[in-house]
Amino acid sequence: MNPNNWNIFIAASLLAFTLNAHADTKPKPDIQHIIATEQDNTASCGVVNAHMTYLDSHGQQRVLNYSKFADNCADGS
């Protein structure tokens, strides 16, 4: 492997480590009961926007927006 490839590899590894280290610092949502889940419609397999409506431990209705693979990606491709 040439030196430039090593530098790219090391930089990518450090970035991945940093992102992973900060992933656990976000507070977890207080989900007590899921009311509904929805996702954007798509004809092809890919990442879509999704929304989960839920009740927290205080009985307040909240919405969590996130990205996920579409439901028609059954084989993971």
Contact map, one row per residue, 1 for C-alpha under 8 A:
11101100000000000000000000000000000000000000000000000000000000000000000000000
11111100000000000000000000000000000000000000000000000000000000000000000000000
11111110000000000000000000000000000000000000000000000000000000000000000000000
01111111000000000000000000000000000000000000000000000000000000000000000000000
11111111100000000000000000000000000000000000000000000000000000000000000000000
11111111110000000000000000000000000000000000000000000000000000000000000000000
00111111111000000000000000000000000000000000000000000000000000000000000000000
00011111111100000000000000000000000000000000000000000000000000000000000000000
00001111111110000000000000000000000000000000000000000000000000000000000000000
00000111111111000000000000000000000000000000000000000000000000000000000000000
00000011111111100000000000000000000000000000000000000000000000000000000000000
00000001111111110000000000000000000000000000000000000000000000000000000000000
00000000111111111000000000000000000000000000000000000000000000000000000000000
00000000011111111100000000000000000000000000000000000000000000000000000000000
00000000001111111110000000000000000000000000000000000000000000000000000000000
00000000000111111111000000000000000000000000000000000000000000000000000000000
00000000000011111111100000000000000000000000000000000000000000000000000000000
00000000000001111111110000000000000000000000000000000000000000000000000000000
00000000000000111111111000000000000000000000000000000000000000000000000000000
00000000000000011111111100000000000000000000000000000000000000000000000000000
00000000000000001111111110000000000000000000000000000000000000000000000000000
00000000000000000111111111000000000000000000000000000000000000000000000000000
00000000000000000011111111000000000000000000000000000000000000000000000000000
00000000000000000001111111100000000000000000000000000000000000000000000000000
00000000000000000000111111100000000000000000000000000000000000000000000000000
00000000000000000000011111110000000000000000000000000000000000000000000000000
00000000000000000000000111111000000000000000000000000000000000000000000000000
00000000000000000000000001111100000000000000000000000000000000000000000000000
00000000000000000000000000111110000000000000000000000000000000000000000000000
00000000000000000000000000011111000000000000000000000001100000000000000000000
00000000000000000000000000001111110000000000000000000111100000000000000000000
00000000000000000000000000000111110000000000000000000111100000000000000000000
00000000000000000000000000000011111000000000000000000111000000000000000000000
00000000000000000000000000000011111110000000000000011110000000000000000000000
00000000000000000000000000000000111110000000000000011110000000000000000000000
00000000000000000000000000000000011111000000000000011100000000000000000000000
00000000000000000000000000000000011111100000000001111000000000000000000000000
00000000000000000000000000000000000111110000000001110000000000000000000000000
00000000000000000000000000000000000011111000000111100000000000000000010000000
00000000000000000000000000000000000001111100000111000000000000000000000000000
00000000000000000000000000000000000000111110000100000000000000000000000000000
00000000000000000000000000000000000000011111100100000000000000000000010000000
00000000000000000000000000000000000000001111100000000000000000000000000000000
00000000000000000000000000000000000000000111110000000000000000000000000100000
00000000000000000000000000000000000000000111111000000000000000000000111110001
00000000000000000000000000000000000000000001111100000000000000000000110010000
00000000000000000000000000000000000000000000111110000000000000000011110000000
00000000000000000000000000000000000000111100011111000000000000000011110000000
00000000000000000000000000000000000000110000001111100000000000001111000000000
00000000000000000000000000000000000011110000000111110000000000001111000000000
00000000000000000000000000000000000011100000000011111000000000111100000000000
00000000000000000000000000000000011111000000000001111100000000111000000000000
00000000000000000000000000000000011110000000000000111110000011110000000000000
00000000000000000000000000000011111100000000000000011111000011110000000000000
00000000000000000000000000000011111000000000000000001111111111000000000000000
00000000000000000000000000000111100000000000000000000111111111000000000000000
00000000000000000000000000000111000000000000000000000011111100000000000000000
00000000000000000000000000000000000000000000000000000011111100000000000000000
00000000000000000000000000000000000000000000000000000011111110000000000000000
00000000000000000000000000000000000000000000000000000011111111000000000000000
00000000000000000000000000000000000000000000000000001111001111100000000000000
00000000000000000000000000000000000000000000000000001111000111110000000000000
00000000000000000000000000000000000000000000000000111100000011111000000000000
00000000000000000000000000000000000000000000000000111100000001111100000000000
00000000000000000000000000000000000000000000000011110000000000111110000000000
00000000000000000000000000000000000000000000000011100000000000011111000000000
00000000000000000000000000000000000000000000001111000000000000001111100000000
00000000000000000000000000000000000000000000001111000000000000000111110000000
00000000000000000000000000000000000000000000111100000000000000000011111010000
00000000000000000000000000000000000000100100111100000000000000000001111110000
00000000000000000000000000000000000000000000100000000000000000000000111111000
00000000000000000000000000000000000000000001100000000000000000000000011111000
00000000000000000000000000000000000000000000110000000000000000000000111111111
00000000000000000000000000000000000000000000000000000000000000000000001111111
00000000000000000000000000000000000000000000000000000000000000000000000011111
00000000000000000000000000000000000000000000000000000000000000000000000011111
00000000000000000000000000000000000000000000100000000000000000000000000011111
